[in-house]
């Protein structure tokens, strides 16, 4: 049986969404001198860098960027069908009293964000933490919502959302495909 893949965001859509999010971040966090971006491994990192480039072009301010790995903080790790690989958290600045924008590609159940919040607060006490996601697909299991959203797309639980980015050698696109996802990109 052939899998149906539906593109819901093209390269241009992704660029427009990230630019819109950068403008919102600037508008809600000026002055930017106490703001930092933290990308969640793995696609959140590339999105954080892109948002930072837009912010830099719009405001002539480059923000500190960190990388957070949530593997050890997952409460659903035993349900994974694969063995997760622990990667490094790289935050080369103090998070204490900082305004943080946590960035990820897709917000679904909220479990990744909960894990990222736990990991982040283990590093210090930020002044504020806001969430930016490229796609909010609904169907939350935890009471978590995003502050900056590129696209809201209510998907069913029998669908999977896949984000591919040029930084990983793929084409910039967001797909919806049947779950469980067996297609490798």
MITORKOL-263033 format. One record per residue: residue number from 1; residue in one letter; x, y, z of N, C-alpha, C, O in turn. Coordinates in steps of 0.1 Angstrom, whole numbers. Layout:
+-----+----+-------+-------+-------+-------+-------+-------+-------+-------+-------+-------+-------+-------+
!   i ! aa !  n_xx !  n_yy !  n_zz ! ca_xx ! ca_yy ! ca_zz !  c_xx !  c_yy !  c_zz !  o_xx !  o_yy !  o_zz !
+-----+----+-------+-------+-------+-------+-------+-------+-------+-------+-------+-------+-------+-------+
! NUM !  a !     X !     Y !     Z !     X !     Y !     Z !     X !     Y !     Z !     X !     Y !     Z !
...
+-----+----+-------+-------+-------+-------+-------+-------+-------+-------+-------+-------+-------+-------+
***
This chain:
+-----+----+-------+-------+-------+-------+-------+-------+-------+-------+-------+-------+-------+-------+
!   i ! aa !  n_xx !  n_yy !  n_zz ! ca_xx ! ca_yy ! ca_zz !  c_xx !  c_yy !  c_zz !  o_xx !  o_yy !  o_zz !
+-----+----+-------+-------+-------+-------+-------+-------+-------+-------+-------+-------+-------+-------+
!   1 !  x !     8 !   -12 !     0 !     0 !     0 !     0 !     9 !    12 !     0 !    18 !    13 !     8 !
!   2 !  x !     6 !    22 !    -9 !    14 !    34 !   -10 !    10 !    44 !     0 !    -2 !    46 !     3 !
!   3 !  x !    19 !    50 !     7 !    17 !    61 !    17 !    13 !    74 !    10 !    20 !    78 !     1 !
!   4 !  x !     3 !    80 !    15 !    -1 !    94 !    10 !     7 !   104 !    18 !     6 !   105 !    31 !
!   5 !  x !    15 !   112 !    11 !    22 !   123 !    17 !    17 !   136 !    12 !    15 !   138 !     0 !
!   6 !  x !    13 !   145 !    22 !     8 !   158 !    19 !    17 !   169 !    24 !    20 !   169 !    36 !
!   7 !  x !    21 !   178 !    15 !    30 !   189 !    19 !    21 !   200 !    24 !    12 !   204 !    18 !
!   8 !  x !    24 !   204 !    37 !    16 !   215 !    42 !    24 !   228 !    44 !    18 !   239 !    46 !
!   9 !  x !    37 !   227 !    42 !    46 !   240 !    42 !    57 !   237 !    32 !    64 !   227 !    32 !
!  10 !  x !    58 !   247 !    23 !    69 !   247 !    13 !    81 !   255 !    19 !    80 !   261 !    30 !
!  11 !  x !    92 !   256 !    12 !   103 !   264 !    16 !    99 !   279 !    18 !   103 !   285 !    28 !
!  12 !  x !    91 !   284 !     9 !    87 !   298 !    11 !    78 !   300 !    23 !    79 !   310 !    30 !
!  13 !  x !    69 !   290 !    25 !    60 !   290 !    37 !    69 !   290 !    50 !    66 !   298 !    59 !
!  14 !  x !    79 !   282 !    50 !    87 !   281 !    62 !    95 !   294 !    64 !    95 !   299 !    76 !
!  15 !  x !   100 !   300 !    54 !   107 !   313 !    55 !    98 !   324 !    60 !   101 !   331 !    69 !
!  16 !  x !    86 !   324 !    54 !    76 !   334 !    59 !    72 !   332 !    73 !    71 !   342 !    81 !
!  17 !  x !    70 !   320 !    77 !    66 !   317 !    91 !    77 !   321 !   101 !    75 !   327 !   111 !
!  18 !  x !    90 !   318 !    97 !   101 !   321 !   106 !   103 !   336 !   107 !   106 !   342 !   118 !
!  19 !  x !   101 !   343 !    96 !   102 !   358 !    96 !    91 !   364 !   105 !    94 !   373 !   112 !
!  20 !  x !    79 !   359 !   104 !    68 !   364 !   112 !    71 !   361 !   127 !    69 !   370 !   135 !
!  21 !  x !    76 !   349 !   130 !    80 !   346 !   144 !    91 !   356 !   149 !    90 !   360 !   160 !
!  22 !  x !   101 !   358 !   141 !   112 !   367 !   145 !   106 !   381 !   148 !   110 !   388 !   157 !
!  23 !  x !    97 !   386 !   139 !    91 !   399 !   141 !    83 !   400 !   155 !    84 !   409 !   162 !
!  24 !  x !    76 !   389 !   158 !    68 !   388 !   170 !    78 !   388 !   182 !    75 !   394 !   192 !
!  25 !  x !    89 !   380 !   181 !    98 !   379 !   192 !   104 !   393 !   195 !   106 !   397 !   206 !
!  26 !  x !   108 !   400 !   184 !   114 !   414 !   186 !   103 !   423 !   192 !   107 !   430 !   202 !
!  27 !  x !    91 !   423 !   187 !    81 !   432 !   192 !    78 !   429 !   207 !    75 !   439 !   215 !
!  28 !  x !    78 !   417 !   211 !    74 !   413 !   225 !    86 !   413 !   235 !    84 !   411 !   247 !
!  29 !  x !    98 !   414 !   230 !   109 !   413 !   239 !   119 !   424 !   238 !   131 !   423 !   242 !
!  30 !  x !   116 !   435 !   232 !   125 !   447 !   231 !   126 !   454 !   245 !   115 !   455 !   252 !
!  31 !  x !   137 !   458 !   249 !   150 !   456 !   242 !   155 !   442 !   243 !   151 !   434 !   252 !
!  32 !  x !   163 !   438 !   233 !   167 !   424 !   232 !   179 !   420 !   240 !   184 !   408 !   239 !
!  33 !  x !   184 !   429 !   248 !   197 !   427 !   255 !   197 !   415 !   265 !   207 !   411 !   269 !
!  34 !  x !   185 !   411 !   270 !   184 !   400 !   280 !   178 !   388 !   274 !   173 !   379 !   281 !
!  35 !  x !   177 !   387 !   261 !   170 !   376 !   254 !   180 !   366 !   248 !   191 !   370 !   243 !
!  36 !  x !   177 !   353 !   249 !   185 !   342 !   243 !   176 !   332 !   237 !   164 !   330 !   241 !
!  37 !  x !   181 !   326 !   226 !   173 !   315 !   219 !   179 !   302 !   223 !   192 !   300 !   223 !
!  38 !  x !   171 !   292 !   225 !   176 !   278 !   228 !   168 !   268 !   219 !   156 !   267 !   220 !
!  39 !  x !   175 !   262 !   210 !   169 !   252 !   201 !   170 !   238 !   207 !   180 !   234 !   213 !
!  40 !  x !   159 !   231 !   206 !   158 !   217 !   211 !   163 !   208 !   200 !   160 !   209 !   188 !
!  41 !  x !   172 !   199 !   204 !   178 !   190 !   194 !   167 !   182 !   187 !   158 !   177 !   195 !
!  42 !  x !   166 !   180 !   174 !   177 !   184 !   165 !   172 !   196 !   156 !   180 !   205 !   154 !
!  43 !  x !   160 !   195 !   151 !   156 !   206 !   141 !   154 !   219 !   148 !   155 !   230 !   141 !
!  44 !  x !   152 !   219 !   161 !   150 !   232 !   168 !   163 !   241 !   167 !   162 !   253 !   168 !
!  45 !  x !   174 !   234 !   166 !   187 !   241 !   165 !   187 !   249 !   153 !   190 !   261 !   153 !
!  46 !  x !   184 !   243 !   141 !   185 !   250 !   128 !   174 !   261 !   128 !   177 !   272 !   122 !
!  47 !  x !   163 !   258 !   133 !   152 !   269 !   134 !   157 !   281 !   142 !   154 !   292 !   139 !
!  48 !  x !   163 !   278 !   154 !   168 !   289 !   162 !   178 !   297 !   155 !   178 !   310 !   156 !
!  49 !  x !   187 !   291 !   147 !   197 !   298 !   140 !   191 !   307 !   129 !   195 !   319 !   127 !
!  50 !  x !   181 !   301 !   122 !   174 !   309 !   112 !   166 !   321 !   118 !   167 !   332 !   113 !
!  51 !  x !   159 !   319 !   129 !   152 !   330 !   136 !   162 !   340 !   140 !   159 !   352 !   139 !
!  52 !  x !   173 !   336 !   146 !   184 !   346 !   150 !   188 !   354 !   138 !   191 !   366 !   139 !
!  53 !  x !   190 !   348 !   126 !   194 !   355 !   114 !   184 !   366 !   110 !   187 !   377 !   107 !
!  54 !  x !   171 !   362 !   111 !   161 !   372 !   108 !   161 !   383 !   118 !   159 !   395 !   115 !
!  55 !  x !   162 !   380 !   131 !   163 !   390 !   142 !   174 !   399 !   139 !   173 !   411 !   141 !
!  56 !  x !   186 !   393 !   136 !   198 !   402 !   133 !   196 !   411 !   122 !   199 !   423 !   122 !
!  57 !  x !   189 !   406 !   111 !   187 !   415 !    99 !   177 !   426 !   102 !   178 !   437 !    97 !
!  58 !  x !   167 !   423 !   111 !   156 !   432 !   114 !   161 !   442 !   125 !   156 !   454 !   125 !
!  59 !  x !   169 !   438 !   134 !   172 !   447 !   146 !   187 !   450 !   148 !   190 !   457 !   157 !
!  60 !  x !   195 !   444 !   139 !   210 !   445 !   141 !   215 !   440 !   154 !   225 !   445 !   160 !
!  61 !  x !   207 !   430 !   160 !   211 !   424 !   173 !   212 !   409 !   171 !   203 !   403 !   166 !
!  62 !  x !   224 !   404 !   174 !   226 !   389 !   173 !   224 !   384 !   188 !   230 !   389 !   197 !
!  63 !  x !   215 !   374 !   189 !   212 !   368 !   202 !   221 !   356 !   205 !   225 !   349 !   196 !
!  64 !  x !   224 !   354 !   218 !   230 !   341 !   221 !   221 !   329 !   218 !   209 !   330 !   220 !
!  65 !  x !   227 !   319 !   213 !   219 !   307 !   210 !   225 !   295 !   217 !   237 !   293 !   218 !
!  66 !  x !   216 !   287 !   223 !   220 !   275 !   230 !   213 !   263 !   224 !   204 !   264 !   216 !
!  67 !  x !   218 !   251 !   227 !   212 !   239 !   223 !   209 !   230 !   235 !   218 !   229 !   244 !
!  68 !  x !   197 !   224 !   235 !   194 !   216 !   247 !   189 !   202 !   242 !   182 !   201 !   232 !
!  69 !  x !   194 !   192 !   249 !   191 !   178 !   246 !   181 !   174 !   257 !   184 !   175 !   269 !
!  70 !  x !   170 !   168 !   253 !   160 !   164 !   263 !   160 !   149 !   267 !   151 !   145 !   274 !
!  71 !  x !   169 !   142 !   261 !   168 !   127 !   262 !   167 !   122 !   276 !   158 !   114 !   279 !
!  72 !  x !   175 !   127 !   285 !   175 !   122 !   299 !   163 !   127 !   307 !   160 !   122 !   318 !
!  73 !  x !   155 !   136 !   302 !   144 !   142 !   309 !   130 !   137 !   303 !   120 !   141 !   308 !
!  74 !  x !   131 !   128 !   294 !   118 !   123 !   288 !   111 !   113 !   298 !   118 !   105 !   304 !
!  75 !  x !    98 !   115 !   299 !    90 !   106 !   308 !    84 !    94 !   299 !    78 !    85 !   305 !
!  76 !  x !    86 !    95 !   286 !    81 !    84 !   277 !    92 !    77 !   270 !    89 !    70 !   260 !
!  77 !  x !   104 !    77 !   275 !   115 !    71 !   268 !   113 !    56 !   266 !   118 !    50 !   257 !
!  78 !  x !   107 !    49 !   276 !   105 !    35 !   275 !    95 !    31 !   264 !    95 !    19 !   260 !
!  79 !  x !    87 !    40 !   259 !    78 !    37 !   249 !    84 !    39 !   235 !    77 !    36 !   225 !
!  80 !  x !    96 !    43 !   234 !   102 !    45 !   221 !   105 !    32 !   214 !   109 !    22 !   221 !
!  81 !  x !   104 !    31 !   201 !   106 !    18 !   194 !   121 !    17 !   190 !   125 !     7 !   184 !
!  82 !  x !   129 !    27 !   194 !   143 !    27 !   191 !   151 !    31 !   204 !   145 !    36 !   214 !
!  83 !  x !   164 !    29 !   204 !   172 !    33 !   216 !   177 !    48 !   213 !   185 !    50 !   204 !
!  84 !  x !   172 !    57 !   221 !   176 !    71 !   219 !   191 !    73 !   222 !   197 !    66 !   231 !
!  85 !  x !   197 !    82 !   215 !   211 !    85 !   217 !   212 !    99 !   225 !   207 !   109 !   221 !
!  86 !  x !   220 !    98 !   236 !   222 !   110 !   244 !   232 !   119 !   236 !   242 !   115 !   232 !
!  87 !  x !   228 !   132 !   234 !   236 !   142 !   228 !   239 !   153 !   238 !   233 !   154 !   249 !
!  88 !  x !   248 !   162 !   234 !   252 !   172 !   243 !   243 !   184 !   244 !   238 !   189 !   233 !
!  89 !  x !   241 !   190 !   256 !   235 !   203 !   257 !   246 !   213 !   257 !   256 !   212 !   264 !
!  90 !  x !   244 !   223 !   249 !   254 !   233 !   247 !   248 !   247 !   249 !   243 !   253 !   240 !
!  91 !  x !   250 !   252 !   261 !   245 !   265 !   265 !   257 !   273 !   271 !   260 !   270 !   283 !
!  92 !  x !   263 !   282 !   264 !   275 !   288 !   268 !   273 !   302 !   274 !   281 !   311 !   273 !
!  93 !  x !   261 !   303 !   281 !   258 !   316 !   288 !   249 !   312 !   300 !   243 !   301 !   300 !
!  94 !  x !   248 !   320 !   309 !   240 !   318 !   321 !   225 !   320 !   317 !   222 !   330 !   310 !
!  95 !  x !   217 !   311 !   321 !   202 !   312 !   318 !   196 !   320 !   330 !   184 !   324 !   329 !
!  96 !  x !   203 !   322 !   341 !   197 !   329 !   352 !   192 !   343 !   348 !   200 !   351 !   342 !
!  97 !  x !   180 !   346 !   351 !   174 !   359 !   349 !   173 !   363 !   334 !   171 !   375 !   331 !
!  98 !  x !   175 !   354 !   325 !   174 !   356 !   311 !   160 !   354 !   306 !   152 !   346 !   312 !
!  99 !  x !   156 !   361 !   296 !   144 !   358 !   288 !   148 !   348 !   278 !   156 !   351 !   269 !
! 100 !  x !   142 !   336 !   278 !   145 !   325 !   269 !   134 !   323 !   260 !   122 !   322 !   264 !
! 101 !  x !   137 !   321 !   247 !   128 !   315 !   237 !   133 !   302 !   234 !   143 !   300 !   228 !
! 102 !  x !   125 !   292 !   238 !   128 !   278 !   235 !   121 !   274 !   221 !   110 !   278 !   219 !
! 103 !  x !   129 !   268 !   212 !   125 !   266 !   198 !   125 !   252 !   195 !   135 !   244 !   197 !
! 104 !  x !   114 !   247 !   189 !   113 !   233 !   184 !   105 !   233 !   170 !    99 !   243 !   167 !
! 105 !  x !   106 !   222 !   163 !   100 !   222 !   150 !    85 !   219 !   151 !    77 !   226 !   145 !
! 106 !  x !    81 !   209 !   159 !    66 !   205 !   160 !    62 !   204 !   175 !    69 !   198 !   183 !
! 107 !  x !    51 !   210 !   178 !    45 !   208 !   191 !    33 !   199 !   190 !    24 !   201 !   182 !
! 108 !  x !    33 !   188 !   197 !    23 !   178 !   196 !    18 !   174 !   210 !     9 !   181 !   215 !
! 109 !  x !    23 !   164 !   216 !    18 !   160 !   229 !    22 !   170 !   241 !    15 !   171 !   251 !
! 110 !  x !    33 !   177 !   239 !    39 !   185 !   249 !    50 !   179 !   257 !    56 !   185 !   265 !
! 111 !  x !    53 !   166 !   255 !    62 !   159 !   263 !    77 !   163 !   260 !    85 !   164 !   270 !
! 112 !  x !    80 !   167 !   248 !    94 !   172 !   245 !    96 !   185 !   252 !   106 !   188 !   258 !
! 113 !  x !    86 !   194 !   252 !    87 !   207 !   258 !    88 !   206 !   273 !    96 !   213 !   279 !
! 114 !  x !    80 !   197 !   279 !    81 !   195 !   293 !    95 !   190 !   297 !   101 !   195 !   307 !
! 115 !  x !   101 !   181 !   289 !   114 !   176 !   292 !   124 !   188 !   290 !   134 !   189 !   298 !
! 116 !  x !   122 !   196 !   280 !   132 !   207 !   278 !   131 !   217 !   289 !   141 !   223 !   293 !
! 117 !  x !   119 !   220 !   294 !   117 !   229 !   306 !   125 !   223 !   318 !   131 !   231 !   325 !
! 118 !  x !   123 !   210 !   320 !   130 !   204 !   332 !   146 !   205 !   330 !   153 !   209 !   339 !
! 119 !  x !   150 !   202 !   318 !   165 !   203 !   315 !   170 !   218 !   317 !   180 !   220 !   322 !
! 120 !  x !   162 !   227 !   312 !   166 !   241 !   312 !   166 !   246 !   327 !   176 !   253 !   331 !
! 121 !  x !   156 !   243 !   335 !   156 !   248 !   349 !   167 !   241 !   357 !   170 !   246 !   368 !
! 122 !  x !   172 !   230 !   353 !   183 !   224 !   360 !   196 !   232 !   358 !   205 !   231 !   366 !
! 123 !  x !   196 !   240 !   348 !   208 !   249 !   345 !   207 !   262 !   352 !   217 !   270 !   352 !
! 124 !  x !   195 !   266 !   357 !   194 !   279 !   363 !   179 !   283 !   363 !   170 !   275 !   360 !
! 125 !  x !   177 !   296 !   367 !   164 !   301 !   368 !   162 !   313 !   358 !   165 !   324 !   361 !
! 126 !  x !   157 !   310 !   346 !   154 !   321 !   337 !   143 !   330 !   342 !   135 !   326 !   350 !
! 127 !  x !   143 !   343 !   337 !   133 !   352 !   341 !   120 !   348 !   335 !   110 !   348 !   341 !
! 128 !  x !   120 !   345 !   322 !   108 !   340 !   314 !   113 !   329 !   304 !   124 !   329 !   300 !
! 129 !  x !   104 !   320 !   301 !   106 !   311 !   291 !    94 !   311 !   282 !    82 !   309 !   286 !
! 130 !  x !    96 !   314 !   269 !    85 !   314 !   259 !    88 !   303 !   249 !   100 !   299 !   248 !
! 131 !  x !    78 !   298 !   242 !    80 !   287 !   233 !    77 !   292 !   218 !    66 !   298 !   216 !
! 132 !  x !    86 !   288 !   209 !    83 !   291 !   195 !    84 !   277 !   188 !    93 !   269 !   189 !
! 133 !  x !    74 !   274 !   179 !    73 !   262 !   172 !    70 !   265 !   157 !    62 !   274 !   155 !
! 134 !  x !    75 !   258 !   148 !    72 !   259 !   134 !    58 !   254 !   132 !    50 !   261 !   125 !
! 135 !  x !    54 !   243 !   137 !    41 !   237 !   135 !    35 !   233 !   149 !    41 !   225 !   156 !
! 136 !  x !    23 !   238 !   151 !    15 !   233 !   163 !     4 !   224 !   157 !    -5 !   229 !   151 !
! 137 !  x !     5 !   211 !   160 !    -4 !   201 !   154 !   -15 !   197 !   164 !   -23 !   188 !   160 !
! 138 !  x !   -17 !   204 !   175 !   -28 !   201 !   184 !   -26 !   187 !   191 !   -15 !   182 !   192 !
! 139 !  x !   -37 !   182 !   197 !   -37 !   169 !   204 !   -28 !   168 !   215 !   -21 !   158 !   217 !
! 140 !  x !   -27 !   179 !   224 !   -18 !   179 !   235 !   -22 !   169 !   246 !   -34 !   167 !   248 !
! 141 !  x !   -12 !   163 !   252 !   -14 !   155 !   264 !   -11 !   162 !   277 !   -15 !   159 !   288 !
! 142 !  x !    -3 !   173 !   276 !     1 !   181 !   287 !    -4 !   196 !   284 !    -5 !   200 !   273 !
! 143 !  x !    -6 !   204 !   295 !   -11 !   217 !   293 !     0 !   227 !   289 !     4 !   235 !   297 !
! 144 !  x !     5 !   226 !   277 !    16 !   234 !   272 !    11 !   240 !   259 !     4 !   234 !   250 !
! 145 !  x !    14 !   253 !   257 !    10 !   260 !   245 !    22 !   269 !   240 !    30 !   273 !   248 !
! 146 !  x !    22 !   272 !   227 !    33 !   280 !   222 !    30 !   294 !   221 !    18 !   298 !   220 !
! 147 !  x !    40 !   303 !   223 !    38 !   317 !   222 !    40 !   322 !   208 !    34 !   332 !   204 !
! 148 !  x !    48 !   316 !   200 !    51 !   320 !   186 !    49 !   307 !   178 !    56 !   297 !   180 !
! 149 !  x !    40 !   308 !   168 !    37 !   296 !   160 !    37 !   300 !   145 !    32 !   310 !   141 !
! 150 !  x !    44 !   291 !   138 !    45 !   293 !   123 !    32 !   289 !   116 !    27 !   296 !   108 !
! 151 !  x !    27 !   277 !   120 !    15 !   272 !   114 !     8 !   263 !   124 !    14 !   255 !   131 !
! 152 !  x !    -5 !   265 !   125 !   -14 !   257 !   134 !   -21 !   247 !   124 !   -28 !   251 !   115 !
! 153 !  x !   -19 !   234 !   126 !   -25 !   224 !   118 !   -30 !   213 !   127 !   -22 !   205 !   132 !
! 154 !  x !   -43 !   212 !   128 !   -49 !   201 !   136 !   -49 !   188 !   129 !   -56 !   186 !   119 !
! 155 !  x !   -39 !   180 !   133 !   -38 !   167 !   126 !   -44 !   156 !   135 !   -46 !   158 !   147 !
! 156 !  x !   -47 !   145 !   130 !   -53 !   134 !   138 !   -41 !   125 !   143 !   -30 !   127 !   139 !
! 157 !  x !   -45 !   117 !   153 !   -35 !   108 !   159 !   -30 !    97 !   149 !   -19 !    91 !   152 !
! 158 !  x !   -36 !    95 !   138 !   -32 !    85 !   129 !   -23 !    92 !   118 !   -21 !    86 !   107 !
! 159 !  x !   -19 !   104 !   120 !   -10 !   111 !   111 !     3 !   115 !   118 !     3 !   116 !   130 !
! 160 !  x !    13 !   117 !   110 !    26 !   121 !   115 !    30 !   134 !   108 !    27 !   135 !    96 !
! 161 !  x !    36 !   143 !   115 !    41 !   155 !   109 !    56 !   154 !   108 !    63 !   151 !   118 !
! 162 !  x !    62 !   156 !    96 !    76 !   155 !    94 !    82 !   168 !    89 !    76 !   173 !    79 !
! 163 !  x !    92 !   173 !    95 !    98 !   186 !    91 !   112 !   182 !    85 !   120 !   175 !    92 !
! 164 !  x !   115 !   186 !    73 !   128 !   184 !    67 !   134 !   198 !    64 !   127 !   207 !    60 !
! 165 !  x !   147 !   199 !    66 !   154 !   212 !    65 !   167 !   210 !    56 !   173 !   200 !    56 !
! 166 !  x !   170 !   221 !    50 !   182 !   221 !    41 !   195 !   218 !    49 !   204 !   212 !    44 !
! 167 !  x !   195 !   222 !    62 !   207 !   220 !    70 !   210 !   205 !    72 !   222 !   202 !    74 !
! 168 !  x !   200 !   197 !    71 !   202 !   183 !    72 !   204 !   176 !    58 !   204 !   164 !    57 !
! 169 !  x !   205 !   184 !    48 !   207 !   179 !    34 !   194 !   175 !    27 !   194 !   169 !    17 !
! 170 !  x !   183 !   180 !    33 !   170 !   178 !    27 !   164 !   191 !    21 !   170 !   201 !    22 !
! 171 !  x !   152 !   190 !    16 !   145 !   201 !    11 !   137 !   207 !    22 !   131 !   199 !    30 !
! 172 !  x !   136 !   220 !    23 !   127 !   226 !    33 !   113 !   223 !    30 !   107 !   229 !    21 !
! 173 !  x !   106 !   215 !    39 !    92 !   212 !    37 !    87 !   206 !    50 !    94 !   201 !    59 !
! 174 !  x !    74 !   207 !    51 !    67 !   201 !    62 !    56 !   192 !    56 !    48 !   196 !    47 !
! 175 !  x !    56 !   179 !    60 !    47 !   169 !    54 !    38 !   164 !    65 !    41 !   164 !    77 !
! 176 !  x !    27 !   159 !    60 !    18 !   151 !    68 !    18 !   137 !    62 !    16 !   136 !    49 !
! 177 !  x !    19 !   127 !    69 !    19 !   113 !    64 !    12 !   104 !    74 !    11 !   107 !    86 !
! 178 !  x !     8 !    92 !    69 !     1 !    83 !    79 !    11 !    78 !    90 !    23 !    77 !    87 !
! 179 !  x !     5 !    76 !   101 !    13 !    71 !   113 !     9 !    56 !   114 !    -2 !    52 !   111 !
! 180 !  x !    18 !    47 !   118 !    32 !    51 !   121 !    41 !    53 !   109 !    39 !    47 !    99 !
! 181 !  x !    50 !    63 !   111 !    58 !    67 !   100 !    69 !    56 !    98 !    77 !    53 !   107 !
! 182 !  x !    69 !    50 !    86 !    79 !    40 !    83 !    88 !    45 !    72 !    99 !    40 !    69 !
! 183 !  x !    83 !    56 !    65 !    91 !    62 !    55 !   103 !    69 !    61 !   101 !    77 !    70 !
! 184 !  x !   115 !    67 !    56 !   127 !    74 !    61 !   130 !    85 !    51 !   130 !    83 !    39 !
! 185 !  x !   133 !    97 !    56 !   136 !   109 !    48 !   150 !   111 !    47 !   155 !   120 !    41 !
+-----+----+-------+-------+-------+-------+-------+-------+-------+-------+-------+-------+-------+-------+
***
